Amino acid sequence: MRIAIDACCWSNRRGFGRFTRELVGHMVAEHPGHEYTLVLDRATAEQSRLPAGVRLEVVATREQPTRAASAAGARSPLDLLRMARAAARVPADLFFFPAVYSYYPMLRRVPTVVTFHDAIAETHPRLIFRSARARLFWRAKSWLANRQADRIVTVSSDARKRIAAALGRRESSIAVVTEGPGADFRPLRDRVTVRHVLEDYDLPADEPLILYVGGISPHKNLDGLLHAFAQLAYMPAHLAIVGDHSGDSFLGCYPELVRLRERLTLQSRVTFTGFVPDAHLAVLYNAATVLVLPSFDEGFGLPAVEAMACGLPVAASRSGSLPEVVGPAGVFFEAGDHAAMAATLRRILDDPDLRAQLSAEGLRRAELFTWGAAARDALRVFEETARQP
């Protein structure tokens, strides 16, 4: 089968980028019987390490699509036309968008699969977009993608249910292709490396570390996390908030969080690390005592699976897909209940037997999520879609 893929999200540092890189990389490496063409803008092509054995259709755009599609931006109609024309030139039996984020119109009839990672933009638009204009552009793009897609893919059963309701589709028309941890995420025994990485990010090595990993965005409920952590002032613990707060194109709330940290007098107990590469992130998962994910909504929650693969206990909100993904490897709380969040963290910090139980459960559960399985599931969806009359 000739598979054309929009790869404009390849260099994105958030989940869209990781999903694109890992899924497509495993498809190309493990299923070489297909022919793959990546359609992407020149800036992304120049800054990305792309897999061998693929064809490239590189497009000169005025602006990088993932930057232009940011919370505050809008993509140039001319750039959209350039991408659409390039996609139309590629001989393909199927076209795949790993993220609706970088979607553009399809100008010729070809079976099309579009990934909607979640329905957060539809259900929490004011936490995602800066303006009514940005919300309008997103709705228009989502409407067209939904209309042109022969099949939609998402990453969890919870997301499928929410997307079906938001887009007015039958759940049966939406396939689930889950995510998985990368090769870096595993238990580590090298305590010297752990100490050095902690030093690199100015994190203490002599007290429990509470770790958050993800976007620095309003829907992640990080202000709630800071309020909850402030209730643990009597406990010797440090909170590390890991996420890109300077180069991210999504709506951020970093300045507000810094001010809240000061207002709660948590400057010495809370560290914003900024972006952390995978090799160091795996070390932080191994060094931490608990991962906390306080989000108001999640389509999947990949940091939870990465943490479980490292044997790190998870404390998570009951929102979105997190209970589905984490299962018995975590302890849950209501996202809006700061006291419950603090009590959950306190319980895990105080109970080594519970941590050992959660760690063992997490290692077992992480084995359920692999990119190899995701690639097989995606290709099965592609083959079914391409065969449809």
Summary of the structure (lengths in Angstrom):
residues: 389
radius of gyration: 20.8
end to end distance: 15.9
largest distance: 65.0
contacts: 1370
relative contact order: 0.13
helix: 47%
strand: 15%
